[in-house]
Amino acid sequence: MLGGKPITLFHVRGIRIEVDWSWFFVLFLFIVWQSQYYGDVLGESGSATAPFALAVLAALGFFGSIVLHELGHAMVALHNRIGIASIRLWIFGGMARMDRESDSPSTEFKVAIAGPLVTLAIVVALTVAGIAAGGAEEFKKAMLVESNSGVSGPLAMVAWLASINFLVLVFNLLPAFPMDGGRIVRAIAWQRTGDRTAATRLAASLGRAFGYLFIAAGLFMAFKVEETIPHRVSRSLEVQESTTLLPSSTGTAPLARFGFEELGLTHAVCITRGPWTGSSVERLAEAAAVLR
């Protein structure tokens, strides 16, 4: 995606789980950020063994939850005879590459909602585990993600994983195409109108609106939020996510008029989070020429 051949980690039911080189950059940032946080929680240096170990576990736990989220999409897609080429982790998260479009609004809805349901289950499981381990009050303090909360390192890690997955859940359910919430909106509009093209245009318009909103929010944070490592990472990723969202949603609207199948574009290119592939960019250029 950002150059270089992806690295295959393992396979699940024949689905290749791979990482883009950009993923290692995000992994590094997460570990640095989390090491500092757990160092403060434990009253130690961020480079000490315990904070570093907790940071590595938290980072792997977070990216593991993203893989589970995408596997939720993938398993439902396979159940509905939609092939899955791979699941790839990259700088903005994860992406399941499907080999074709859903053939009905009900299938589209099932595939789209599966990932958020998996994330919800992860949040519930982590919350139950945290309360069982430290009690409701201690877990509530840990969920505030404050370095002076006075909770244990493992409880702080569980609480952080629960909170970050909750944020992922909320973010993914925003009706911003091509995210999960936008795909759900598309499925509902498709069901009500019977017109997949019109439903895609509606969802793409919402995606553009949210893209501009994210850019505005990122610029606001640049001037209003104190400059700490987490804030810099958050602002950078928010603005860059919007720059990914805008081209995807903007490019999808004309594609909806021309038709996905005619372009030979896969479900992964048109629907899931991620940039266009090289061959798809060429087909998009051909479509733009036709539409002119």
C-alpha positions in Angstrom: 0.0 0.0 0.0 2.8 2.4 0.9 5.3 0.4 -1.1 7.0 -3.0 -0.7 5.6 -6.4 -0.7 3.3 -7.2 2.4 4.5 -9.8 4.9 2.4 -12.8 5.6 2.0 -13.6 9.3 -0.3 -16.6 9.2 -3.4 -18.1 7.7 -6.9 -18.6 9.1 -9.2 -21.0 7.2 -7.2 -20.3 4.1 -7.3 -16.5 4.6 -3.9 -14.9 4.4 -3.2 -12.5 7.3 -0.6 -10.0 6.2 0.9 -6.7 7.2 2.0 -3.7 5.2 5.3 -2.1 6.0 3.5 0.9 7.3 2.1 -1.2 10.1 5.5 -1.4 11.7 5.7 2.4 11.9 2.4 2.5 13.8 3.4 -0.5 16.0 6.6 1.5 17.0 4.6 4.6 17.9 2.1 2.6 20.0 4.9 0.9 21.9 6.7 4.2 22.6 3.5 5.9 23.7 2.3 3.0 25.8 5.7 2.5 27.4 5.6 6.1 28.7 2.1 5.6 30.0 2.7 2.4 31.8 6.0 3.8 33.2 3.9 6.6 34.8 1.3 4.2 36.1 4.0 2.0 37.7 6.2 4.9 38.8 9.1 3.6 36.7 11.0 4.7 33.6 9.2 4.0 30.3 12.3 2.0 29.2 12.1 -0.3 32.2 11.2 -4.0 31.6 7.7 -4.0 33.0 6.3 -0.9 31.2 7.9 -2.0 28.0 6.4 -5.5 28.3 3.0 -4.1 29.0 3.3 -1.7 26.0 4.2 -4.6 23.7 1.3 -6.7 25.0 -1.1 -3.8 24.6 0.0 -3.1 21.1 -0.3 -6.7 20.0 -3.7 -6.9 21.8 -4.9 -3.9 19.9 -3.8 -5.1 16.5 -5.1 -8.6 17.4 -8.5 -7.1 18.0 -8.4 -5.5 14.6 -7.7 -8.8 13.0 -10.6 -10.3 14.9 -12.8 -7.5 13.7 -11.8 -8.1 10.0 -12.2 -11.9 10.5 -15.8 -11.2 11.6 -16.4 -9.6 8.2 -14.5 -12.4 6.5 -16.4 -15.3 8.1 -19.8 -13.9 7.3 -18.6 -13.2 3.7 -17.4 -16.7 3.3 -20.7 -18.0 4.7 -22.4 -16.1 1.9 -20.0 -17.4 -0.8 -17.9 -14.3 -1.1 -14.3 -15.1 -1.4 -11.6 -13.5 0.8 -8.2 -12.9 -0.7 -6.5 -11.6 2.5 -6.7 -9.5 5.6 -4.1 -6.8 5.7 -3.0 -4.6 8.5 -1.6 -1.2 7.5 -1.1 2.3 8.9 -4.8 3.1 9.3 -6.0 -0.3 10.6 -7.2 -3.4 8.8 -8.9 -4.3 5.6 -10.5 -7.5 4.4 -10.1 -8.0 0.6 -13.3 -9.5 -0.9 -13.4 -10.9 -4.4 -16.9 -9.6 -5.3 -19.8 -7.4 -4.3 -22.6 -8.6 -2.0 -25.5 -9.8 -4.2 -28.3 -8.5 -1.9 -28.8 -5.7 0.7 -29.3 -8.4 3.4 -25.9 -9.9 2.6 -24.3 -6.5 2.6 -25.8 -5.7 6.0 -24.7 -9.0 7.5 -21.1 -8.6 6.3 -20.9 -5.0 7.4 -22.3 -5.5 10.9 -20.2 -8.6 11.6 -17.0 -6.7 12.4 -18.6 -4.2 14.8 -20.3 -7.1 16.6 -17.0 -8.8 17.1 -15.5 -5.5 18.5 -18.5 -5.1 20.8 -17.9 -8.7 22.1 -14.2 -7.8 22.7 -15.2 -4.7 24.7 -17.7 -6.6 26.8 -15.2 -9.5 27.5 -12.4 -7.0 28.5 -14.8 -5.1 30.7 -16.1 -8.2 32.5 -12.5 -9.4 32.9 -11.3 -6.0 34.3 -14.2 -5.8 36.8 -13.6 -9.4 37.9 -9.9 -8.7 38.4 -9.9 -5.3 40.1 -13.5 -4.5 41.0 -15.9 -1.9 39.4 -14.3 1.2 41.0 -10.7 0.3 40.2 -11.7 -0.6 36.6 -13.6 2.7 36.3 -10.4 4.6 37.4 -8.3 2.6 35.0 -10.7 3.4 32.1 -9.9 7.1 32.5 -6.5 6.3 31.1 -4.7 8.6 33.6 -1.2 7.9 34.7 -2.0 8.8 38.3 -4.9 6.5 38.6 -3.0 4.3 41.0 -4.2 1.0 39.4 -2.0 -2.0 38.6 -0.2 -2.2 35.2 -2.2 -5.3 34.0 -5.5 -3.7 34.9 -4.5 -0.5 33.2 -3.7 -2.5 30.1 -7.0 -4.3 30.1 -8.9 -1.0 30.6 -6.9 0.6 27.8 -7.7 -2.2 25.4 -11.4 -2.0 26.4 -11.5 1.8 25.8 -9.6 1.8 22.5 -11.8 -1.0 21.2 -14.9 1.0 22.2 -13.5 4.0 20.3 -12.9 1.7 17.3 -16.5 0.5 17.6 -18.0 4.0 17.7 -15.7 5.2 14.9 -16.5 2.3 12.6 -20.3 2.8 13.1 -20.2 6.4 11.9 -22.3 6.5 8.7 -19.2 7.4 6.6 -18.7 5.3 3.5 -16.6 3.2 3.0 -16.5 2.4 6.7 -18.8 -0.2 8.3 -21.4 2.4 9.3 -21.5 3.7 5.8 -21.9 0.2 4.4 -24.8 -0.4 6.8 -26.4 2.8 5.6 -25.9 1.6 2.0 -27.5 -1.7 2.8 -30.5 -0.1 4.4 -30.9 2.4 1.5 -30.5 -0.4 -1.0 -33.2 -2.4 0.8 -35.6 0.5 0.9 -35.1 1.8 -2.7 -34.1 -1.4 -4.5 -31.4 0.6 -6.2 -27.9 -0.3 -5.3 -26.4 2.6 -7.3 -28.5 5.3 -5.6 -27.8 3.7 -2.2 -24.0 3.9 -3.0 -24.2 7.5 -4.1 -26.0 8.4 -0.8 -23.5 6.6 1.3 -20.6 8.1 -0.6 -22.0 11.6 0.0 -22.1 10.9 3.7 -18.5 9.7 3.5 -17.4 13.0 1.9 -19.2 15.0 4.5 -17.5 13.1 7.4 -14.2 13.4 5.6 -14.4 17.2 5.6 -15.6 17.0 9.3 -12.5 15.0 10.3 -10.2 17.4 8.5 -11.8 20.3 10.4 -11.5 18.4 13.7 -7.9 17.6 13.0 -7.1 21.3 12.3 -9.0 22.4 15.4 -6.9 19.9 17.5 -3.7 21.3 16.0 -4.4 24.7 17.5 -6.3 23.8 20.7 -4.8 20.6 22.1 -1.6 20.4 24.1 1.3 18.9 22.2 1.9 15.5 23.6 2.9 12.3 21.8 -0.6 10.8 22.0 -2.2 14.0 20.7 0.3 14.4 17.9 -0.4 10.8 16.8 -4.1 11.2 17.2 -4.2 14.4 15.2 -2.0 13.0 12.5 -4.0 9.8 12.1 -7.3 11.7 12.1 -6.3 14.0 9.3 -4.7 11.3 7.3 -7.7 9.0 7.8 -9.9 11.8 6.4 -7.6 12.1 3.4 -8.1 8.4 2.8 -11.9 8.6 3.4 -12.4 11.5 1.0 -10.8 10.0 -2.1 -12.6 6.7 -1.4 -16.0 8.2 -1.0 -15.5 10.7 -3.8 -14.3 8.1 -6.2 -17.2 5.8 -5.3 -20.0 8.1 -6.4 -19.0 8.2 -10.1 -18.2 4.5 -9.9 -21.8 3.9 -8.7 -23.1 5.5 -11.9 -20.8 3.4 -14.1 -21.2 0.2 -12.1 -18.6 -1.7 -10.1 -18.8 -4.9 -12.1 -18.2 -3.1 -15.4 -14.9 -1.7 -14.0 -13.8 -5.0 -12.7 -13.3 -3.5 -9.3 -13.4 -5.8 -6.3 -15.5 -5.4 -3.2 -12.3 -4.6 -1.3 -11.4 -1.7 -3.5 -14.8 -0.1 -3.6 -16.2 -0.8 -0.2 -13.5 -1.5 2.5 -11.2 1.0 4.0 -8.0 1.4 1.9 -6.6 3.0 -1.2 -7.1 2.0 -4.8 -4.8 -0.6 -6.3 -2.8 0.2 -9.3 -4.9 -1.7 -11.8 -8.1 -0.2 -10.3 -6.7 3.3 -10.6 -6.3 2.6 -14.3 -9.9 1.4 -14.6 -11.1 4.4 -12.6 -9.3 6.7 -15.1 -11.1 4.8 -17.9 -14.4 5.3 -16.1 -13.8 9.0 -15.6 -13.1 9.4 -19.3 -16.4 7.6 -20.1 -18.3 9.7 -17.6 -17.0 13.0 -19.2 
